[in-house]
């Protein structure tokens, strides 16, 4: 197979073990396949049988968030502007679009990590972990405009993801999507990338291969076989030219094209001898409408195919229907039907739309926003800051759908019951499994964002690198390890353990029924607090438990009598969080301090009562 996912996973596990795990190399590791999550709509991320063979997911990724800004100008946010000046959507010359600068680029809304630049290494590390947890195999950078290759961003990403890989993160591989045709400027881009990166073997550990060669989305016929440098580049890459159109399918007569976005029902691309296909595209939404018969149009055109539109049911007019991802689901259903080797997802983090005087489908005198417009009419999977708790619904939907496509490895079985002595940390050596956590992700943020925004985040503190659970008839024991010696227990929001004992999001805060260490622990004694109210950040102390710290290890002993759910066969979710900043906001688990696992994911422990 072109992309050996099994060996990638094994290498990542060994790397994580070498850098962060306190236990033997033959320890079973519970990775992201077994993480649980329930989104704000109550939808659970599933697990799906054994891993599928020869299935690859590529995500479209944008490195262009380094564009030159007008000094002193504010960020232009379409959603915010139209909230304040709704009439501006009918007037291209409205001062809301041009009163502060002539910069025509607008965000459809604010990303969870702010209006970042793709040179922000703190954000790039977050992306590496989120995409790895989603089981994305590769990202391809949008270099489809002119000869722009956004080198500064690419250099920063390769540096960060190379280190993340060394820290045990199964980072996606990388590649480039060049202009949609054999134009001269596309050749300029390809030869520049070949000279700068590929011919030098720069970060070759990050390259994505297909058919034994680094994959590039470009048209090979643009290269001159009589030119030695171009001939060398032509033989170096595996080429898959991208078909730009949304409805036409592969160009007649060529069987090498892939697609980046299509309307339902999508075509299969590169037909194989057995009748199956190499690739199918899956999009969150499509900027087209019936008037253009499925071809590209402005996204703010009436009846464009937003996130809430499906070809099978039409437009969903319910309030906030765009949160449910019906279009995304329909596209995935088509991909499952065609069952290709590769799904290309559009996309992760485009965010920006140009404000143009006209485009296909636009009305004269009104602004035309082509690729992004608002939440319904946009294609980003990366979490959004607006709508708070709902900001990650598309990320978790993508995780679930990718799992269905690729399959998931079964969670390792827990070892036999065992009484753990609090002060004897060696008692944990034979406890299985080890719950993986990424080392090296508590670095501080100090980076320039869009316009004059400067982002600082110094909340990274205790770098969680692994966790374990043991049990006997009386207690459940929790062990966590950090990369370096733990900070004092008197620190604010120090090493909190969240427990969802019934695995029911309808009980507790975001499903968590208890938290340990919300109250500052005293020497050897920690407080368990119970969630009070329906999904409210309201914790009341209910139990005092024993804990022990040794250098970079912490053990907490929780009596099974704490809750009836713990007195029978165990099936609970848990999460370690250090230095939470925005209390009561689950999206903070993506942003502040360290969370193991990241974001809304939880570890799952399932074991018989004895």
Secondary structure as GFF3:
##gff-version 3
##sequence-region A 1 610
A	DSSP	alpha_helix	5	20	.	.	.	ID=ss1
A	DSSP	beta_strand	29	30	.	.	.	ID=ss2
A	DSSP	three_ten_helix	32	34	.	.	.	ID=ss3
A	DSSP	beta_strand	56	61	.	.	.	ID=ss4
A	DSSP	alpha_helix	78	84	.	.	.	ID=ss5
A	DSSP	three_ten_helix	86	90	.	.	.	ID=ss6
A	DSSP	alpha_helix	95	98	.	.	.	ID=ss7
A	DSSP	beta_strand	105	107	.	.	.	ID=ss8
A	DSSP	alpha_helix	121	133	.	.	.	ID=ss9
A	DSSP	beta_strand	138	143	.	.	.	ID=ss10
A	DSSP	alpha_helix	151	166	.	.	.	ID=ss11
A	DSSP	beta_strand	173	178	.	.	.	ID=ss12
A	DSSP	alpha_helix	184	193	.	.	.	ID=ss13
A	DSSP	pi_helix	194	198	.	.	.	ID=ss14
A	DSSP	three_ten_helix	204	206	.	.	.	ID=ss15
A	DSSP	beta_strand	209	210	.	.	.	ID=ss16
A	DSSP	beta_strand	213	216	.	.	.	ID=ss17
A	DSSP	three_ten_helix	220	222	.	.	.	ID=ss18
A	DSSP	alpha_helix	228	236	.	.	.	ID=ss19
A	DSSP	beta_strand	237	239	.	.	.	ID=ss20
A	DSSP	beta_strand	242	243	.	.	.	ID=ss21
A	DSSP	beta_strand	258	259	.	.	.	ID=ss22
A	DSSP	beta_strand	269	271	.	.	.	ID=ss23
A	DSSP	beta_strand	277	283	.	.	.	ID=ss24
A	DSSP	three_ten_helix	290	292	.	.	.	ID=ss25
A	DSSP	beta_strand	309	310	.	.	.	ID=ss26
A	DSSP	beta_strand	314	315	.	.	.	ID=ss27
A	DSSP	three_ten_helix	321	324	.	.	.	ID=ss28
A	DSSP	alpha_helix	326	338	.	.	.	ID=ss29
A	DSSP	beta_strand	342	346	.	.	.	ID=ss30
A	DSSP	beta_strand	352	356	.	.	.	ID=ss31
A	DSSP	beta_strand	368	369	.	.	.	ID=ss32
A	DSSP	three_ten_helix	388	390	.	.	.	ID=ss33
A	DSSP	alpha_helix	393	406	.	.	.	ID=ss34
A	DSSP	three_ten_helix	425	428	.	.	.	ID=ss35
A	DSSP	beta_strand	434	436	.	.	.	ID=ss36
A	DSSP	beta_strand	445	448	.	.	.	ID=ss37
A	DSSP	beta_strand	454	457	.	.	.	ID=ss38
A	DSSP	beta_strand	464	471	.	.	.	ID=ss39
A	DSSP	beta_strand	475	482	.	.	.	ID=ss40
A	DSSP	beta_strand	496	500	.	.	.	ID=ss41
A	DSSP	beta_strand	514	516	.	.	.	ID=ss42
A	DSSP	beta_strand	525	531	.	.	.	ID=ss43
A	DSSP	beta_strand	539	550	.	.	.	ID=ss44
A	DSSP	beta_strand	553	559	.	.	.	ID=ss45
A	DSSP	three_ten_helix	560	562	.	.	.	ID=ss46
A	DSSP	three_ten_helix	564	566	.	.	.	ID=ss47
A	DSSP	beta_strand	570	578	.	.	.	ID=ss48
A	DSSP	alpha_helix	588	591	.	.	.	ID=ss49
A	DSSP	beta_strand	594	596	.	.	.	ID=ss50
A	DSSP	beta_strand	603	607	.	.	.	ID=ss51
###
